[in-house]
């Protein structure tokens, strides 16, 4: 008996009795016929990072086989206005069977499938962010021999009418429970739906940010995933955002992934954890300590940090979150446990493994189980405005770059800080470090300066880099953070403009 199949929350995996990687067209047809599925939805991300939908009512088995075999045509110039010209805009969307899931919201029994884009000649569409991510991973694997796993932390605010009963303390909502946490049920409902759709969730909890303003409650929550291969990690975040917004609409509230929703309160990030593997085993630790391989990858993230914001921090309010003393990074450095560094090495069970379990449960023997596979490194500057595919592609490029750097270990040593770096007595050390951009304009300039690294080995097309630079510069926000420092009203206006980013 395969527990990964029997206990899997995805009904397709349980019914077909196989992992999703082994799904075939015949499998999906068998499931559709057995479960009375009447509609198929094709899903794919546009340039705005949101899932798009194409609906098909199933007319016959022949029609179903045609849909699943041939895909369909779509207008690429509407989906990617910065990269596709209207005169040559037709693209194909072709379903990837392993991504199929039952739509948790449709009243009509519906199967949804994520798709990839192909051009008129049947080749992968070069400007598709999903294809760029796949190329970035292939390049990393070919050059270094390492596999690359990723997981995201999805922070969001629920905005609802204020409830006077059991009010949580302002900015003290971390891991709060019901009834002080008002939207725990929405979070757990979302977690169950995400799992049924194929997402691998680590846990969910309420976050620090909670406050009331103008009769409204703003409550921050987080859902964190487990490390999986690059493309699965990206797609479970896309699906999770769609599910959370759909549930919020059902409950008559607003969910926002915006990086900043007011002044003086906690912003929302989308921290990304990564780990490298070889032969199916993590190479992040060496004799209980962070390995040279991990340190080289960190050096790559830090070297490209300024330009990585072009994929992970894509709107002006992104840079209202990246300010000192808000548990958000500003300096380009790394360290252990410190939540103000750009790359954090989370607590990793390296020094306290089985003894803790025995101490808490004296009837249990001291465990010899290794927890080394839990170790990740966390890239903390991205937020909900990120183009998830391009951000993950950029991180794969950065990891490869770090593993190729001749001076990577020296660079990692130079940019390491201890946990007290942001105390007043360490100001001089902090002043020696490079800083993240303070605007979209500055981020675009950083991407321009480092674009050759992303374009190397044919990973990022020139047209994509040009389009991102142009879009970021169009905000013309070089001095926006300074100009609006004293104008809370204008900050809120800007926040509302980008409330539904990503």
N, C-alpha and C positions, 0 to 999 in steps of 0.2 A: 504494500500500500504506500503510495506516494503522498506524504503529508502536505507537500507543496501544492498538490492538486486537490486533495480531499478537503483541506482546510482553507483553500483560497476563496476569498469573498467574491471573486468574479464568477458569475453564473456560467459563462461560456467555458471557462477553464474546467469547472466541475463537471458540466454536462459532457464536454468533448473528451474529458479525461486525459488532457495533455496540456503542457505549458503553451502560452500564447505564441511563442516563437515557432511552434509547429503547426499553427492554424493554416489550413488550405481553403481554397474556394469551396471545395466539396464540403468541408467541415461547416463553413458558415451557412451554406444552403441547407444542410441537414438540421442545424440549429434553428434556422428561420422557419423551416417547415414544421418542426416539432413543437415550436413555441408560438405559432400563430402570428409571427412578425409580419406586419402589413406595410411597413415603411422602412426605407434605408436612407440615412443621412450621410452625405460626404462632409467631412470637416477638414479645414485647412486654415492656417494662420495667414492674415494679410500683413501689409506693411505696418499697420497700427498695432500688431501683436495680438489682436483678438481673434478668436475662432470664428470662421465664416461657415455658412451652412448651405448645402444644396439638397433639397428634399426629393425623394423618389417614392411614389406609391407603386408597390409591386403589382404588376398586372398578370404575370405568368412566370413559370419557371424559366422559360426562354428569356423573358425580359430581365429576370434577376441575374441569370448567368451573363447576359450582355452587360449589365451595369457593373458587375464585379470583375468582368474581364477587360472591358474597353475603357472604363472610366467615363469622363465627360469633358467637354470643352468649357473653359471659363475665360472671362475677359481680364487678362493680366494687367492692362493699363488702369483698370479700376481698383484692382487689388494692390498693385505696386506702382502708384502714380509717379514716383521719383525714378523708377528704373526701367519701366516698359513704355514704349511709344505706342500710341493708339493705332498707327499704321501696321504694326506687326504684333498685335496684342494677344492673339489666341494662344492659350496654353491648355494642356491636358492636365486633369487631376486624376491620379491613379491610386486606388485604395491599397493600403498596406494591411493585409488580413490580420496580422498579429495585434493590431491596435483596436479591434472591434470591441464594442461594449454596448449594453442595453441602455438606451436613453432613460435616465431616471425621472424625467419630467413630462415626457410626451404622453398624452392620454391614448394616443394610437400606439400599439405595440411597435417599437422602433429600434432598429439596430443602427448605431453610429460607427463610422470607420474614419480614421484619420488618413489623409492622402498626401502624396508627394506631387510636385509640379514637374511637367515635362514640356519641352519645346516642340515646335512643328515637326522636327526630325526624329522625335522620340527620345531625345537625350535629356538627362536631368537639366532643369532650368538653372542656368549658371547663377542667376541673381536670387534664387530662392534661399532665404536664410537657413531653412532646414538642410538644404544640400550643402551650403557653405559649412555648417556645423559638421556634417558627415565627412566632408573633405578635411576639415581641421583635425578630426579624430584619426582619420586614415594616415595623415601626414605624421602625427605624433607617434602612432603605432609603428609606422614604417621606419622612422628615424631612430626611435629609442627602444622599440620592442615592448613598451609599456601599455597596458590597458589604463583607461581613465574613467573613474566613476565619480559621480556628482550627486549632490542632493541640495535642495533649497529649503530655506525657512521663509514661509509666506506670512508676513505680518499685514494686518488690515484693521481698519476701524469699522465698527457698526454704528451708524448714526440713527437714533430713534428718539421718540418723545421721552422726556425725563420722567423717571419713576421715583416718587418721593420715598418709597419704602426701601430700606436696606441700601442706602447709598454707599458706594465704595469711596474711599478717600482719594482725593485728587492726586494723580500720578503715583498711585500706590496699588495698582491693579494686578501686579505680578502674581500669577498662579492663584488668583482669587477664585473662590467657589461660589456656586449659587447659594443663596439668593443675592449675594453682593455682586456676582457676575451675572448680568441679566441675559446675555446671549450665548450661554454655554450650550443650550439645546440646539441653537442654529449651528454652532461649531461642530457638535457631535453628529448632527444630521448630515452636515457637509462631509465630515470624515468618513461616514459610512458610505455615502454616495460615491466619493472619490475612490474608496477601496473597491466598491462594486465595479467601477469603471476601469480598474487596473492599476490604480495608484498604490504605492507602497509607503504607508504612513508610519512615522516613528511615534509621534504623539501630538496632542493639541493642548493648548492652555490659554488662559487669559494673559495679557501682557501688561506692562507698566502703565501705558497710557490710558487714563480714564479721567474725564472731566465733564462738567455741564456748562452750557453756554446758550443764552437766549432760549431757554426752555427745552433744549435738546441735550440728550446724553450721547457722548462720544466714548465708545468702549473699544479698547484695542485687544485683539486676539491674535493667536499665531497657530499655524499648522506646520509641522516640520516633517520632512520626508526622510527616508533612509537612502543611503548611497546605492545607486543603480547605474547602469551604463548611460552614457551621455545622452543619447536621443530619448531614452525612456524618462530620464530626469527632467528634460525640457518639456516633454509632452504631458507629464503628470502635473506640472505647474500650470500649463495652459488650460488643461481640463479643470484643475482645481479652481482657478480664477473664474471660469465660466460657471461652475457649479455654485460657488459662493454668491456670485451676482444673481444667479437664477433663484436661489433660495431666498436671498434678501428681497428680491422682487415679490416672491410668493408671500413673504411675511410682512410686506409693506414697509420695509426699512431700506436704508442705503448701506452698501458695503463699498469702501474705497481702499485702494492700494496706494493712494497718493503718498509721496514721501513726506509731505508736510501739510497739515490741514489747519494749523493756526500757529501763532507765535508763542514761544515759551513752554510748549508741551512736546512730549515725545513724538518723534516722527516714526514712520514705518519704513523699514528696510526690507531687502530680500537677500539676506546673507546666503552665500553659496559655499558649501563645503566640498572639498575635492580630496581624492586619494588616488594614488598610483598603485597598480598591481602588476605582477609578472607571474605567468604560469598560474593564474587564479588566486595568488596570495598577495596580501598587502606588503608593500615595500616601504611603508611610512616609518617603521621603527627598526632600529638595529640595537639589539641587546637592551631593550627597554628605553632607549633614547631615540629622539627624532633622527632619522637616517640622513645621510648625505644626499640621497635622492630627493627626499622631501625638502631639504634645505635648498637644493638647486631649483626645484619647482617654485618655492617661495621667492627665490631671487628673480625668477622669470616674472612672477606676478607683480613684484615691486618695480622691476625695470619698466614694465609696460603699464603700470598702474594708471598713470595720467591719461593715456589713450584708451584704456579699457573703460573709462567713464563714458566714452562716446557711445558704447553699447549698453551700459548698465545704469546710466544717470542721464536721461535723454530730454529732460524738460527743465525750465528755469527753476522750479521749486525743488528740484533735486538738490540744488546747491544751498537752499535754505535749511536743509537737514544736515549737511556736512559742515557743521560748525563746532567749535570746541565745547567740551563739558556737556555733551548730549548723548554720550555713549555711541557716538558716530565718529568715524575716523576723519582726520584732517591731515595728519603727517603720514608720509610714506615710510612705514616701518612695520616690524612684526614683533611678536612677543608671546609669552605664555599667559593664557587666561585673561589678560587685560582687554576689556571691551572697547578701548579707545584706540587701539592699534588698527592698522589696515588689514593685516593678516594675523589672525589669532590662532594659536595652537590650543584647542580646548583640552580640558582635563581628560586624560586618556586611560585611566585604569592601570597605569604602568607600575605603580608602586603599592597598590592596596587591593589586590585582586580577591582571592578566595577568602582571606581572613575577615573581610567585612561581612560576608554572608554568614560565616560561622559565628561571628560576634553577635549579629542580630538574631540568629537562629541557632542556638547552641546544640540542637539535635542534629544539625547538618554537619557533615565532615567538611574540613577545609577544602575548597574546590581547587583543582589543578587546571581548570579550564582557562585557556588563553583568551584574553580580551584584546589582543593586539590589533585585530581587524577593525576595531572601533575607531582607531585613530584617524582623524582627518585634519586638514587645515582649512580655516574659514576666511573667505574673502568678504569683507564687511561693508564695502561702500555701495554695492548695487541697491536699487530700490524697485518698486513696482512699475516704474515707467520703462524698465529694461525691455529691449528686444531679446527675449530669452534665448532664441536660437543663436543670434549673433554674439550675445554675451558668452554663451557656452563655447562657441567657436573661438572667441577671443581668448578665453581662459585656456583652451587646449593649445592654441598657438603660444601663449605665454609659458605654459608648462614645458612645451617642446623647446622654446627659446632658452628657458632656464637650464634645461638639461644639456643644451649645446654650448652654453656660455663657458668660456675658459676660466673666468674669474668668479663663477657663480658662488662658490663657498665663501670667498673673501667678501663678496658683496653682501651675502647673507649675514656674515659676521658683523659687517659695518652697520647694517640697518637693524640689528637686533636691539631691543630695549627691554629693560626690566619692568616689572609691573607698576612702578611708581613714576614712570616717565613724565606724567602730566602734573605731578605735584610741583609746587612753586620752586622748590629747591633744584629741580631738574630742567628749568626753563632753558638753560644754556644748551643742554643736550638736544632738546626739542628744536631749538633754533638751527641746529646743524642739519636737520632732516629736510628733504624735499616735501612739498605740499601738493595735495590734490588740487585740481582746478577749482575755481570758485564760480564758474559760469559755464553755460553751454558753449559760448564762444571760445573760452580758454580750452575746453575739452576738444573742440574741433581743431584748434591749433596744435594740440598735443597729438591728435590722430594724424594730422598732416605731417608732423615731424617724424612719426614712427610708422607711417603707412607701408613702407617697404617690407617691414617684418611681417605684417599681415598678408601682404600680397605675394610674399615668397612662396614658392612651391605651388603657385596657382590656387591658394586657398580662398582669399578674398578677391573678387573681381574689382578692377579699378573703378568701374561704374558705381559699385556699391559704396566704396570709400568716398568717392566724389559726392554721391547723394547724401550720405550721412553728414559729411562736413557742411554741405550746403544747407541742409535742414537745421543743423545745430546753430549755424551762424545766422539763420533767418530770424532767430529769437532776439538778436541784437541786445544781449543781456550782460554785456561786459561789466557794467557798473550797477546792475539792478539791485543786488543785495545791499550795496551801500546806499543807493538812492531811496530804497524803501525801508531803511532801518527804523525811521521814526513814523512810518505810516502803516499802522496795523490794518486800516481799512483797505489800502491798496494790496497788502499782502493777501488778505482774505479774498479780494477780487481775483487775484492771480491763482490762488488755491482753487477757487471754484471753477476757473477756466480749465484746470487740469485734474479735476476731481476723479474723472474716470479714465485716467491714463492707463495704458498697457492692456 
